Amino acid sequence: QVQLVESGGGLVQAGGSLRLSCAASGSIFSRLAMGWYRQAPGKQRELVATVANGGTTNYADSVKGRFTISRDNSKNTLYLQSNSLKPEDTAVYYCAAGQIGNMGFWGQGTQVTVSS
């Protein structure tokens, strides 16, 4: 079982930055693929970025060049550095763990609000 706890969300002006963190419990963190997803009001949850256990990353086109996903296996922590934020980035951001395309573990989410 893996428990995930996100932090770092908040209110930021357009053009600003936020760093989201996801602390994971359990000893299998390094073997899992990890990812960030988001869900805006009235929209379906969508992929933001993933990082495989080997370090390969993948990004949604909408965040390429602005967001960076990374993981620190020694700290069981996943990060999302979000720069040049736009109002359309406003959403609840979720941390997930498991396999690419089949994440079995989810956090509770952290709200990111970008004002124009």
ROFIZA-63866 format. One record per residue (C-alpha): residue number from 1; x, y negated, z negated. Coordinates in nm, 2 decimals. Layout:
! residues N
{n=NUM u=X v=Y w=Z}
...
***
This chain:
! residues 116
{n=1 u=0.00 v=0.00 w=0.00}
{n=2 u=0.12 v=-0.35 w=0.09}
{n=3 u=-0.01 v=-0.67 w=-0.07}
{n=4 u=0.05 v=-1.00 w=0.11}
{n=5 u=0.03 v=-1.35 w=-0.04}
{n=6 u=0.05 v=-1.65 w=0.18}
{n=7 u=0.16 v=-2.00 w=0.07}
{n=8 u=0.26 v=-2.33 w=0.22}
{n=9 u=-0.05 v=-2.45 w=0.39}
{n=10 u=-0.19 v=-2.79 w=0.35}
{n=11 u=-0.29 v=-3.12 w=0.51}
{n=12 u=-0.04 v=-3.28 w=0.75}
{n=13 u=-0.06 v=-3.55 w=1.02}
{n=14 u=-0.02 v=-3.47 w=1.38}
{n=15 u=0.34 v=-3.44 w=1.47}
{n=16 u=0.43 v=-3.32 w=1.13}
{n=17 u=0.57 v=-2.98 w=1.01}
{n=18 u=0.48 v=-2.71 w=0.76}
{n=19 u=0.65 v=-2.39 w=0.66}
{n=20 u=0.43 v=-2.10 w=0.57}
{n=21 u=0.55 v=-1.82 w=0.36}
{n=22 u=0.42 v=-1.47 w=0.30}
{n=23 u=0.54 v=-1.27 w=0.01}
{n=24 u=0.50 v=-0.89 w=0.04}
{n=25 u=0.49 v=-0.62 w=-0.23}
{n=26 u=0.62 v=-0.27 w=-0.18}
{n=27 u=0.94 v=-0.11 w=-0.06}
{n=28 u=0.85 v=-0.06 w=0.30}
{n=29 u=0.86 v=-0.42 w=0.41}
{n=30 u=1.17 v=-0.38 w=0.63}
{n=31 u=1.00 v=-0.09 w=0.82}
{n=32 u=0.69 v=-0.29 w=0.91}
{n=33 u=0.61 v=-0.52 w=1.19}
{n=34 u=0.48 v=-0.86 w=1.06}
{n=35 u=0.28 v=-1.13 w=1.21}
{n=36 u=0.09 v=-1.45 w=1.17}
{n=37 u=-0.26 v=-1.49 w=1.29}
{n=38 u=-0.51 v=-1.78 w=1.27}
{n=39 u=-0.88 v=-1.84 w=1.28}
{n=40 u=-1.03 v=-2.18 w=1.34}
{n=41 u=-1.39 v=-2.26 w=1.25}
{n=42 u=-1.63 v=-2.10 w=1.50}
{n=43 u=-1.35 v=-1.91 w=1.68}
{n=44 u=-1.22 v=-1.56 w=1.67}
{n=45 u=-0.90 v=-1.48 w=1.50}
{n=46 u=-0.60 v=-1.51 w=1.73}
{n=47 u=-0.24 v=-1.41 w=1.73}
{n=48 u=0.02 v=-1.68 w=1.65}
{n=49 u=0.34 v=-1.48 w=1.64}
{n=50 u=0.48 v=-1.14 w=1.55}
{n=51 u=0.82 v=-1.01 w=1.46}
{n=52 u=0.90 v=-0.64 w=1.49}
{n=53 u=1.10 v=-0.45 w=1.23}
{n=54 u=1.40 v=-0.48 w=1.46}
{n=55 u=1.36 v=-0.85 w=1.49}
{n=56 u=1.20 v=-0.89 w=1.83}
{n=57 u=0.96 v=-1.18 w=1.83}
{n=58 u=0.65 v=-1.27 w=2.03}
{n=59 u=0.45 v=-1.59 w=2.04}
{n=60 u=0.12 v=-1.72 w=2.16}
{n=61 u=0.17 v=-1.95 w=2.46}
{n=62 u=0.00 v=-2.23 w=2.26}
{n=63 u=0.28 v=-2.24 w=2.00}
{n=64 u=0.59 v=-2.15 w=2.20}
{n=65 u=0.86 v=-2.40 w=2.14}
{n=66 u=0.69 v=-2.54 w=1.83}
{n=67 u=0.66 v=-2.25 w=1.59}
{n=68 u=0.93 v=-2.01 w=1.47}
{n=69 u=0.86 v=-1.68 w=1.30}
{n=70 u=1.13 v=-1.52 w=1.08}
{n=71 u=1.16 v=-1.26 w=0.81}
{n=72 u=1.40 v=-1.21 w=0.52}
{n=73 u=1.39 v=-0.84 w=0.44}
{n=74 u=1.60 v=-0.89 w=0.12}
{n=75 u=1.32 v=-1.11 w=-0.02}
{n=76 u=1.03 v=-0.92 w=0.13}
{n=77 u=0.92 v=-1.25 w=0.28}
{n=78 u=0.78 v=-1.36 w=0.62}
{n=79 u=0.80 v=-1.72 w=0.73}
{n=80 u=0.64 v=-1.94 w=0.99}
{n=81 u=0.81 v=-2.28 w=1.06}
{n=82 u=0.55 v=-2.50 w=1.24}
{n=83 u=0.67 v=-2.82 w=1.40}
{n=84 u=0.50 v=-3.08 w=1.62}
{n=85 u=0.17 v=-2.98 w=1.48}
{n=86 u=-0.15 v=-3.07 w=1.67}
{n=87 u=-0.51 v=-3.10 w=1.55}
{n=88 u=-0.59 v=-2.79 w=1.74}
{n=89 u=-0.35 v=-2.60 w=1.51}
{n=90 u=-0.60 v=-2.65 w=1.23}
{n=91 u=-0.71 v=-2.30 w=1.11}
{n=92 u=-0.68 v=-2.05 w=0.83}
{n=93 u=-0.35 v=-1.87 w=0.88}
{n=94 u=-0.32 v=-1.51 w=0.79}
{n=95 u=-0.01 v=-1.30 w=0.73}
{n=96 u=-0.04 v=-0.94 w=0.85}
{n=97 u=0.18 v=-0.62 w=0.83}
{n=98 u=0.18 v=-0.29 w=1.00}
{n=99 u=0.23 v=-0.21 w=1.37}
{n=100 u=0.23 v=-0.44 w=1.66}
{n=101 u=-0.12 v=-0.44 w=1.79}
{n=102 u=-0.25 v=-0.26 w=1.49}
{n=103 u=-0.18 v=-0.45 w=1.17}
{n=104 u=-0.32 v=-0.26 w=0.88}
{n=105 u=-0.25 v=-0.50 w=0.59}
{n=106 u=-0.38 v=-0.86 w=0.57}
{n=107 u=-0.34 v=-1.15 w=0.33}
{n=108 u=-0.61 v=-1.38 w=0.21}
{n=109 u=-0.51 v=-1.67 w=0.43}
{n=110 u=-0.39 v=-2.02 w=0.38}
{n=111 u=-0.56 v=-2.33 w=0.52}
{n=112 u=-0.36 v=-2.56 w=0.76}
{n=113 u=-0.53 v=-2.89 w=0.85}
{n=114 u=-0.38 v=-3.12 w=1.10}
{n=115 u=-0.52 v=-3.47 w=1.11}
{n=116 u=-0.51 v=-3.69 w=1.42}
***
